[in-house]
Amino acid sequence: MTDELEKGETQAEVPVHTMPDDSPAWALAERASWHLLDKTARDIVVMDLRGRSDVCDFFVVASGQSDVHVKALGRQLPDGLYPAGHKPKGIEGMDDGRWVLLDFFDVVVHIFQEQTREYFQLEKLWGDAPRLDLAPKWFASEAVQARHSDLTFTTLAGSDGAD
């Protein structure tokens, strides 16, 4: 998409998407969110960037409780997604542990320490993007379980889903 419009053309509106949908990118974002929650990540948000970014379709944003926790989430997420055929094409921030970025091409996962997340405010930067907050109760639905029948949802059963 170019910044310049031909004479007589008008800027097309950003297409409206809904979450969840049947796209492979949504399935990956949802699966990544489950794995993060399963390892006690907090405040997970999926942002739909389709039509807003050429970089990826979805951001998954999560918080870890410390640099050790953030790094552990960053190490464990690829292990959890690999059996489903997903391997990150890039990982950044593992040395420091304040912000780990995992690039799965259509989905980019950001795992922050809470203070770093507040500082960078990705949710505000992409404030016009549709977003969905995913708590453990999201994964209790039959629809989600049907989409990801290979995941064991009982590991999240003890959580009430409160933020």
C-alpha positions in Angstrom: 0.0 0.0 0.0 1.4 3.4 -0.9 1.0 6.7 0.8 0.1 8.4 -2.4 -3.3 8.1 -4.0 -3.9 8.2 -7.8 -6.0 11.1 -9.0 -9.7 10.4 -8.3 -9.0 7.7 -5.8 -10.1 7.8 -2.2 -8.5 6.3 0.9 -10.2 2.9 1.6 -11.4 2.3 5.1 -9.7 -0.3 7.2 -11.6 -3.5 6.8 -13.6 -4.5 9.9 -12.5 -7.9 11.4 -13.9 -9.7 14.3 -12.2 -11.9 16.9 -12.3 -14.8 17.1 -12.4 -15.9 13.4 -11.3 -18.9 11.5 -7.9 -17.5 10.3 -4.7 -19.4 11.0 -3.3 -16.2 12.5 -6.1 -15.9 15.1 -5.7 -19.6 16.0 -2.0 -18.9 16.6 -2.6 -15.8 18.7 -5.2 -17.7 20.8 -2.9 -20.7 21.2 0.0 -18.4 22.2 -2.3 -16.7 24.8 -3.2 -20.0 26.3 0.4 -21.1 26.7 1.2 -17.8 28.3 -1.7 -18.1 30.7 -0.7 -21.6 31.5 2.6 -20.3 32.7 1.0 -17.6 34.8 1.4 -14.6 32.5 -0.9 -11.7 33.3 -3.1 -9.2 31.5 -3.1 -10.9 28.1 -4.4 -8.8 25.2 -4.7 -9.7 21.6 -4.8 -6.8 19.2 -6.1 -7.2 15.6 -3.7 -5.2 13.3 -5.1 -6.6 10.0 -5.4 -3.6 7.7 -3.4 -1.4 10.1 0.1 -2.9 9.8 2.1 -4.6 7.2 4.3 -6.2 9.9 1.8 -8.8 11.3 -1.9 -9.6 11.7 -2.0 -9.8 15.5 -0.1 -8.6 18.5 -0.3 -10.7 21.7 0.8 -8.6 24.7 1.3 -10.1 28.1 3.0 -9.3 31.4 5.4 -11.3 33.5 6.1 -10.7 37.1 9.9 -10.3 37.0 12.8 -10.5 34.6 13.2 -14.2 35.4 9.5 -14.8 34.7 9.6 -12.8 31.4 12.6 -14.8 30.2 11.0 -18.1 31.2 7.8 -17.2 29.3 9.9 -16.3 26.3 11.8 -19.6 26.4 8.7 -21.8 27.0 6.3 -20.3 24.5 8.2 -21.6 21.4 8.4 -25.0 23.1 4.6 -25.0 23.5 3.9 -23.8 20.0 6.4 -26.0 18.2 4.2 -29.2 18.3 1.5 -27.3 16.4 4.0 -26.4 13.7 4.9 -22.9 14.9 8.5 -21.7 15.2 9.5 -18.1 15.8 11.5 -16.5 13.0 13.0 -14.2 15.6 13.4 -13.7 19.3 14.7 -10.5 21.0 15.2 -9.3 24.5 16.0 -12.6 26.2 19.2 -11.3 27.7 17.6 -8.4 29.7 14.2 -9.8 30.5 12.3 -6.6 30.6 10.7 -7.1 27.2 10.8 -10.2 25.1 9.5 -10.2 21.5 8.8 -13.4 19.6 8.0 -13.0 15.9 5.9 -15.7 14.5 5.4 -13.7 11.2 1.6 -13.3 11.3 1.6 -13.0 15.1 4.1 -11.0 17.2 4.1 -11.8 20.9 5.3 -9.1 23.4 6.1 -10.2 26.9 6.8 -7.3 29.3 7.6 -6.7 32.8 4.7 -4.6 34.1 6.7 -1.4 34.5 8.2 -1.7 31.0 4.7 -2.4 29.5 3.4 0.8 31.2 6.3 2.8 29.8 5.9 1.7 26.2 2.1 1.6 26.2 1.6 -0.6 23.0 -2.1 -0.8 23.7 -2.3 3.0 23.4 0.0 3.2 20.4 -2.3 0.8 18.6 -5.4 2.2 20.3 -7.5 2.1 17.1 -7.0 -1.6 16.7 -9.7 -4.0 18.0 -8.6 -5.8 21.1 -9.6 -8.8 23.1 -8.5 -9.4 26.7 -8.0 -13.1 27.2 -8.4 -14.4 30.8 -8.5 -18.1 31.8 -12.3 -18.1 31.6 -12.1 -17.4 27.9 -10.5 -20.9 27.4 -13.4 -22.6 29.4 -15.8 -22.1 26.4 -16.7 -25.1 24.3 -15.9 -23.1 21.1 -12.3 -22.5 22.2 -11.9 -26.1 23.2 -13.2 -27.2 19.9 -10.7 -25.0 18.0 -7.8 -26.3 20.1 -8.7 -29.9 21.0 -5.1 -30.9 21.5 -4.6 -28.5 24.5 -5.4 -29.5 28.0 -7.7 -26.8 29.4 -7.9 -28.3 32.9 -4.6 -26.6 33.8 -6.4 -23.3 33.8 -9.5 -24.6 35.5 -8.5 -23.5 39.0 -8.4 -19.9 38.0 -11.4 -17.7 38.2 -10.3 -15.5 35.3 -10.2 -12.3 37.3 -7.9 -9.7 36.1 
